[in-house]
Amino acid sequence: MTEEAEATPNLLRVLVNCAEKAANIARVCRSNEQLLSLLVQEKTGGEANSRFEHDFKTLADVLIQETIKEEVGKLFPAMKDLIRGEESPNFTNKEGNSITIAVGETESETTSCLAAVLEGHEEAAAALATEVHRVVSYESSKLGEIPQLPQDLDYGNLGIWIDPIDATAEYISGDTMFTNFPGITSTGLDCVTVLIGVYEHDTGVPVMGVVAQPFGIKLEENVYNSSIFWGICLPTLQAHNCSFGARDEQRHLVIFSSSEQAEILQQFLDLGYEFAFSAGAGHKSLKVITHEVDVYLLSKGSTFKWDTCAPQAILRSLGGDIFDFKASVREQKAMPIKYLGEDDDSKRNADGLIAVRDVQVLENILVKLGQQ
C-alpha cells in the first residue's frame, strides 16, 4: 500500500460519521419546540415540491447539507465540485434578510453565521455550531465492519447526492400513525431519514449509500439514537450491513405514498399483494432494504436524485435496485435509474420509480402493469 493510499480516509466511514453528525443536528434542532418553530420556513417557487400543498425546509436541512459538503469536500478535494444536495443554502431570517448558511473554519465563525438567522437566539446558534464542529465517530454493533476500499478508486469520478432530512413534514410535526403492519409507520419521526448517496459521474451508476434514521431507536421520551444502514457496490467490492430476513415469505407487501393512483393499487391487489401507505421516499426505500416489504412503487415524478441515490446503492449491494417505473413498464424490462446530467430536469425522477430487493419479483409486475 502506498503512502498516498494510507493517507486517504475511508470514504464510507467518513459518510457514516457524517450521517451520525447529521442525526445529532436533527435531534438538537427538534429537542426544543420553540427552537424548532424558529427554524422552519416554507419553500416557495422552484424549491417547492408540487406534490405537496406545503413544502417546508428547516435550518437543520440546510445546516446538515452544508456540513456534509464541507467535511467531505475537505477530505476528498477531487469530489468537491460534485457534492450536491436538495436545499438552497440561502435562508431568510425573521427580519426578511437573506443569509447564506456556510460552515466556518472555526466554531465561532459558524456561530456568527447561524446567529444572523436566529436573531436574538445566540445560545441556540452556539449549540448548533457545537454539533457542526463536534468530532463524531459512530459505533454500533449493528454497523458491521466497514470494508477497505479499492486503492484504485477514482474519487474524481465520484459525485454525491445529499438529502439532509427526508420527510421534513414528519420531522416538523412528529405525529406518529401506524399501518396495519407492525414496525411500519405511516407518519412520524420513524419516517425521517438522512440520505447520502455516491454515484459514478461517467456512468451515472450509484455505488455507495448511507441511510440514517435519526430517530430510529427510542431510548426514552424525546431521547433517541440513530439507526444507520450502508451498502457499497463496486466492480471489485460488494458489502453491506443489511442482512435481514423477510417479514413473512408467504405474504407479499408493497408500500406506496398515500396519493398513489387507484388503478395501480388494484393491479397489485390482483397480483396478490397487500399494501401499506407511508411517508418519506427514503423511509419507504428503507423498508425494502430491511426486507419488511417486497416493493416500493411511486408512479408519479415527485422524487429527485437526492431521494434515491443512497438507497439505490444499498439495494444494488443486496442484488436489488431502483428502476425507472414508466420506462421499465414500457420496455418490459428493468431500467435502473441513472445519475447523469447537470440541469434541473435531470434532478427529478420524472417517470416514477419501483424499488425491489429481489429483481426477479419485477417480471410479473411489469407484465401486469404493461397490460394497461
Secondary structure, DSSP 8 states (H G I E B T S, - for coil): --HHHHHS--HHHHHHHHHHHHHHHHHHHHS-HHHHHHHEEE--GGGS-TTSS--EEEHHHHHHHHHHHHHHHHH-GGGGGGEEESS-SEEE-TTS-EEE----SSHHHHHHHHHHHSTT-HHHHHHHHHHHHS------TTT-------TT--GGGEEEEEEEEESHHHHHH---EE-SSTT-EEESGGG-EEEEEEEETTT--EEEEEEEEEEEEEEETTEEEEEEEEEEEETTEEEES-----S-TT-EEEEE-TT--HHHHHHHHHTTEEEEE-S-HHHHHHHHHTTS-SEEEE-SS--BHHHHHHHHHHHHHTT-EEEEHHHHHHHTS--B------SHHHHB-TT-EEEESSGGGHHHHHHHHHT-
